[in-house]
Amino acid sequence: MATSVFLTVDTEFAWRHHVEGLTPDEIVRRSFQPAGVGIGWQLRRLAAHRLKAVFFVDPMPALVFGLDPFRRIVGEILEAGQRVQLHLHPNWAGARAGDGGASHGGFALSEYDRQAQCDLIGQARELLMAAGAPRPVAFRAGSYAANGSTLDALADLGFLYDSSHNGSDHPDPSAIDLPPRQIAPVAHRGVIEVPVTVIEDLPGRLRHFQICALSAAEMAAALDHAATNDHAVVTIVSHGFELANRDGTQANGIHVGRFESLCGMLEERADIAPTRWFSERPDLTLADPSVEGGDEPLAPSLLRTGLRQVQQLWSNLVEERAA
């Protein structure tokens, strides 16, 4: 069976732009369409490579700035033929426009008890649907800050999938009660947990499969490792603003190059590692927690890691500087 690939894009307002006191229009622009390499550009590149992507949209800033920005971005994603699922940063629930971030709710969803999480997720779902999205079936917590109560709340609300478990951030903020090296999907606490894929970049150290975190060589090796070993899924993370610098004022050439490379890799591997949508409810081989072994992260390579660290140094010292 082919290895399913979930190419996911967390789509959210960057809190830092709110803290900086930028206007609402500028927060929207730098979060969703920064420097010409935001959501619109990404959608065009995905279409050119005939790839499916899942946009996890956090609608909670609509409580502060209104639904219009989310109607526009959800409409753009759906018009491009891609799919929308639910993302949630709970700090926006207590935020106020123009106060530089002084007011906010808890930043980690896992700070809340089960009922409070259920209420927040339910509220976010209603906002997302009000913005024009179909009823979501999948969820990812902001900053991967989910725990067992999150999965319980999702099951209560009828969600089918969660994709918050990130072994490289375990146990804080990613606090779901699964092993850090769990990368295969598993039925857990009433939902199917689809972990973010991690690799072992140094012996004993995990790094998650995110465009700003792995080099093109590491991404290619992880995809080939998964396909060769018949892994059930590869789950990749990006962000709507990730291909620009942190200020959202110029493209980050390293990250843009990785995105382009990844799209090419996935197109070339479409027969053995096809991209999927959660809304398709693909047939996934689920892990059996009672059986030892199973899908394992890519083993470390000092050469791959060293080359990426050189890239990261260039990215941080040069590409991240504002124009």
Backbone hydrogen bonds, N-H to C=O, Kabsch-Sander energy under -0.5 kcal/mol:
donor,donor_aa,acceptor,acceptor_aa,energy
3,T,272,I,-2.4
4,S,2,A,-0.7
4,S,232,A,-2.0
5,V,274,P,-2.6
6,F,4,S,-0.5
6,F,234,V,-2.7
7,L,5,V,-0.8
8,T,6,F,-0.9
8,T,236,I,-2.4
9,V,54,V,-2.8
10,D,238,S,-2.9
11,T,56,F,-3.4
12,E,10,D,-0.6
15,W,13,F,-0.7
17,H,14,A,-1.3
18,H,14,A,-1.0
19,V,15,W,-2.4
20,E,16,R,-1.8
21,G,18,H,-1.4
22,L,17,H,-1.9
27,I,23,T,-2.5
28,V,24,P,-2.4
29,R,25,D,-2.4
30,R,26,E,-2.7
31,S,27,I,-1.7
32,F,28,V,-2.8
33,Q,28,V,-0.6
33,Q,29,R,-2.0
35,A,248,G,-0.7
36,G,33,Q,-0.8
37,V,34,P,-2.6
39,I,32,F,-3.1
42,Q,38,G,-2.6
43,L,39,I,-2.8
44,R,40,G,-1.7
45,R,41,W,-2.0
46,L,42,Q,-2.6
47,A,43,L,-2.2
48,A,44,R,-2.1
49,H,45,R,-1.5
50,R,47,A,-1.2
51,L,46,L,-2.3
54,V,7,L,-2.7
55,F,53,A,-0.5
55,F,83,R,-2.9
56,F,9,V,-1.4
56,F,54,V,-0.8
57,V,55,F,-1.0
57,V,85,Q,-2.6
58,D,11,T,-2.6
62,A,59,P,-2.3
63,L,60,M,-2.2
64,V,61,P,-1.7
65,F,61,P,-3.0
66,G,62,A,-1.7
70,F,67,L,-0.9
71,R,67,L,-2.4
72,R,68,D,-2.2
73,I,69,P,-2.1
74,V,70,F,-2.5
75,G,71,R,-2.1
76,E,72,R,-2.2
77,I,73,I,-2.2
78,L,74,V,-2.6
79,E,75,G,-2.6
80,A,76,E,-1.4
81,G,78,L,-1.7
82,Q,77,I,-2.0
83,R,53,A,-1.6
85,Q,55,F,-2.3
86,L,138,A,-2.0
87,H,57,V,-2.1
88,L,140,R,-1.0
92,W,89,H,-1.4
93,A,90,P,-1.9
94,G,91,N,-1.2
95,A,92,W,-1.2
99,D,96,R,-1.3
102,A,99,D,-1.2
105,G,91,N,-2.2
109,L,107,F,-0.5
110,S,145,A,-1.0
111,E,108,A,-2.0
112,Y,109,L,-1.8
117,Q,113,D,-2.7
118,C,114,R,-2.5
119,D,115,Q,-2.4
120,L,116,A,-2.4
121,I,117,Q,-2.9
122,G,118,C,-2.4
123,Q,119,D,-2.3
124,A,120,L,-2.6
125,R,121,I,-2.5
126,E,122,G,-2.0
127,L,123,Q,-2.1
128,L,124,A,-2.5
129,M,125,R,-2.4
130,A,126,E,-2.2
131,A,127,L,-1.3
132,G,129,M,-1.5
133,A,128,L,-1.9
139,F,161,Y,-0.9
140,R,86,L,-1.8
142,G,88,L,-2.8
144,Y,141,A,-2.1
145,A,142,G,-1.8
146,A,144,Y,-2.3
150,T,147,N,-0.8
151,L,147,N,-1.5
152,D,148,G,-2.2
153,A,149,S,-2.5
154,L,150,T,-2.6
155,A,151,L,-2.4
156,D,152,D,-2.2
157,L,153,A,-1.8
158,G,154,L,-0.5
158,G,155,A,-1.1
159,F,154,L,-2.4
160,L,137,V,-1.9
161,Y,137,V,-2.3
162,D,192,I,-2.1
163,S,139,F,-2.5
169,D,166,N,-1.9
170,H,167,G,-1.0
174,S,169,D,-1.9
175,A,146,A,-2.1
175,A,173,P,-1.1
178,L,176,I,-2.5
182,Q,179,P,-1.9
183,I,181,R,-0.7
186,V,193,E,-2.0
188,H,186,V,-0.5
188,H,191,V,-3.1
191,V,188,H,-1.4
192,I,160,L,-2.7
193,E,186,V,-3.0
193,E,191,V,-0.7
194,V,162,D,-3.4
194,V,192,I,-0.5
196,V,165,H,-2.8
197,T,235,T,-1.9
199,I,207,R,-2.9
200,E,298,L,-2.7
201,D,199,I,-0.9
201,D,205,R,-1.2
202,L,205,R,-1.1
205,R,202,L,-2.9
207,R,199,I,-2.7
209,F,197,T,-2.9
210,Q,208,H,-1.7
211,I,237,V,-1.6
213,A,210,Q,-2.0
214,L,210,Q,-2.0
219,M,215,S,-2.4
220,A,216,A,-2.6
221,A,217,A,-2.3
222,A,218,E,-2.4
223,L,219,M,-2.4
224,D,220,A,-2.5
225,H,221,A,-2.5
226,A,222,A,-2.2
227,A,223,L,-2.5
228,T,224,D,-2.8
229,N,225,H,-1.7
230,D,227,A,-1.2
231,H,226,A,-2.9
234,V,4,S,-2.1
236,I,6,F,-2.8
236,I,234,V,-0.6
237,V,209,F,-2.4
238,S,8,T,-1.2
240,G,10,D,-2.0
242,E,239,H,-1.0
244,A,241,F,-1.4
245,N,250,Q,-2.7
248,G,245,N,-1.8
252,N,243,L,-3.0
253,G,251,A,-0.8
256,V,252,N,-2.7
257,G,253,G,-2.3
258,R,254,I,-1.9
259,F,255,H,-2.5
260,E,256,V,-2.5
261,S,257,G,-2.4
262,L,258,R,-3.1
263,C,259,F,-2.5
264,G,260,E,-2.1
265,M,261,S,-2.6
266,L,262,L,-2.7
267,E,263,C,-2.1
268,E,264,G,-2.3
269,R,265,M,-1.7
270,A,267,E,-1.2
272,I,269,R,-0.9
273,A,269,R,-3.2
276,R,5,V,-2.7
280,E,277,W,-1.1
281,R,278,F,-2.1
284,L,282,P,-1.0
286,L,284,L,-0.8
287,A,185,P,-3.2
291,V,288,D,-2.2
305,T,301,S,-2.6
306,G,302,L,-2.4
307,L,303,L,-2.4
308,R,304,R,-2.1
309,Q,305,T,-2.3
310,V,306,G,-1.6
311,Q,307,L,-1.9
312,Q,308,R,-3.0
313,L,309,Q,-2.0
314,W,310,V,-2.0
315,S,311,Q,-2.8
316,N,312,Q,-2.8
317,L,313,L,-2.4
318,V,314,W,-2.6
319,E,314,W,-1.3
320,E,315,S,-1.9
321,R,318,V,-1.3
